[in-house]
């Protein structure tokens, strides 16, 4: 083998390795980003005086100046809506001072939604027992046959100045609820 042929083989081999690595990173980008985030930040997200635990399949993608945090699920699929959790500073009037008032607010929202239902949607008002507070939630499930199984979950805890949101597949809503339950 002469020198020109060896260089061609090495260059071709290097190009194949680079293409394979690029394909792997594009295909498993969220997996790699989730692991990198957990490696550098640990398994907790801190916001204000509070924190929640994140499983390795979820990772923080951005925190804005207002203090809002966006958390994504490590999804390798190209579904319509990528599962997403949002931790947002609550607006005035969104959070009550007591559990009784927060529960009444959630029930009022549920009765308004059920009073004027959108076709194909089901509404409920679950309560989640977190480590340090109760979360009063409003849940919307898209139940239209053949549609993407979408769930929107919005929760508030009395005295906690944040709102907790989940939007995505109904397949990950239980995991989002378990994340919300780690609030302390």
C-alpha positions in Angstrom: 0.0 0.0 0.0 1.4 3.3 -0.9 1.3 6.5 1.2 -1.6 8.1 -0.8 -3.8 5.0 -0.3 -3.1 4.9 3.4 -4.1 8.5 3.8 -7.3 8.0 1.8 -8.2 5.0 4.0 -7.5 7.0 7.2 -9.4 10.0 6.0 -12.3 7.9 4.9 -12.3 6.1 8.3 -12.1 9.4 10.2 -15.0 10.8 8.1 -17.2 7.7 8.9 -16.4 8.0 12.7 -17.3 11.7 12.6 -20.5 11.0 10.8 -21.5 8.3 13.2 -20.7 10.5 16.2 -22.7 13.3 14.7 -25.7 11.0 14.1 -25.4 9.6 17.6 -25.4 13.1 19.2 -28.3 14.3 17.0 -30.3 11.2 17.7 -29.6 11.1 21.5 -29.1 14.8 22.1 -31.6 15.1 24.9 -30.3 12.0 26.6 -26.7 13.5 26.5 -27.9 16.9 27.6 -29.9 15.4 30.5 -26.9 13.4 31.7 -24.6 16.4 31.4 -27.1 18.6 33.3 -27.3 16.1 36.2 -23.5 15.7 36.2 -23.0 19.4 36.7 -26.0 20.3 38.8 -27.0 17.2 40.8 -30.6 15.9 41.0 -32.3 19.0 42.5 -33.6 22.2 41.1 -33.6 25.2 43.5 -36.0 28.1 43.0 -36.5 30.8 45.6 -36.5 29.1 49.0 -37.8 25.8 47.6 -36.4 22.8 45.6 -37.6 19.7 43.8 -35.9 16.5 42.9 -35.5 15.6 39.2 -35.1 12.0 37.9 -32.3 11.5 35.4 -34.8 11.6 32.5 -35.6 15.3 33.2 -33.3 18.3 32.9 -33.4 22.1 33.1 -33.2 23.8 29.8 -33.5 27.4 30.8 -34.0 29.8 33.7 -35.0 33.4 32.8 -34.5 36.6 34.6 -37.9 36.5 36.2 -37.0 33.2 37.8 -39.1 30.9 35.6 -37.6 27.5 35.0 -38.3 25.1 32.1 -37.6 21.4 32.5 -37.8 19.0 29.6 -38.1 15.2 29.5 -35.4 13.3 27.7 -37.4 12.2 24.7 -36.0 10.5 21.7 -39.3 10.6 19.9 -40.6 13.4 17.7 -44.0 13.5 19.2 -46.3 16.5 18.8 -45.7 17.9 22.2 -42.4 17.2 24.0 -43.2 16.7 27.7 -42.3 19.9 29.6 -42.5 21.1 33.2 -42.6 24.8 34.0 -41.9 26.4 37.4 -43.1 30.0 37.2 -43.4 32.8 39.7 -47.0 33.1 40.5 -48.9 36.3 39.6 -50.8 38.2 42.3 -54.0 36.4 43.2 -52.9 33.0 41.9 -51.7 31.7 45.3 -53.9 31.7 48.4 -52.6 32.1 52.0 -54.3 28.9 53.3 -54.9 25.4 52.1 -58.7 25.9 52.4 -58.7 29.0 50.1 -56.3 27.3 47.6 -58.6 24.2 47.5 -61.6 26.5 46.9 -59.8 28.2 44.0 -59.0 24.9 42.4 -62.6 23.8 42.8 -63.9 27.1 41.3 -61.7 26.7 38.2 -62.9 23.1 37.8 -66.6 24.1 38.1 -66.0 26.9 35.5 -64.3 24.4 33.1 -67.1 21.8 33.6 -69.7 24.5 33.1 -68.3 25.4 29.7 -66.5 22.3 28.5 -64.5 22.1 25.3 -65.4 19.1 23.1 -62.9 16.3 23.6 -61.5 17.4 26.9 -62.0 16.0 30.4 -61.3 18.1 33.5 -60.4 17.1 37.1 -59.0 18.7 40.2 -56.4 16.4 41.9 -54.6 17.2 45.1 -51.0 16.1 45.5 -49.3 15.6 48.9 -45.8 17.1 48.5 -43.1 16.8 51.2 -43.8 20.3 52.5 -47.2 21.4 51.3 -50.3 20.2 49.5 -50.5 21.0 45.8 -54.0 21.9 44.5 -54.1 21.1 40.8 -56.3 21.5 37.7 -55.9 18.8 35.1 -57.1 18.8 31.5 -56.9 15.6 29.4 -57.5 15.6 25.7 -59.7 12.5 25.2 -60.6 12.7 21.5 -60.1 9.3 19.9 -57.2 9.3 17.5 -55.7 12.6 18.9 -52.4 12.9 20.6 -52.9 12.0 24.4 -52.2 15.4 25.8 -52.4 16.4 29.4 -52.1 19.8 31.0 -51.6 20.0 34.7 -51.4 23.2 36.7 -50.7 23.2 40.4 -50.4 25.7 43.3 -49.5 25.4 46.9 -50.8 27.8 49.5 -48.1 30.3 50.5 -45.6 29.1 47.8 -45.1 31.9 45.3 -44.7 29.6 42.3 -47.0 27.8 39.9 -46.2 24.3 38.7 -47.1 23.3 35.1 -46.9 20.1 33.1 -47.8 19.9 29.4 -47.2 16.7 27.4 -48.2 13.2 26.9 -50.5 11.5 29.4 -47.8 8.8 29.5 -45.4 11.1 31.6 -48.0 12.9 33.7 -47.6 10.4 36.7 -43.8 11.1 36.6 -44.5 14.9 36.6 -46.8 14.5 39.5 -44.1 12.5 41.4 -41.6 15.3 40.7 -44.1 17.9 42.0 -44.6 15.8 45.2 -40.9 16.3 46.0 -41.5 20.0 46.7 -39.8 21.2 49.8 
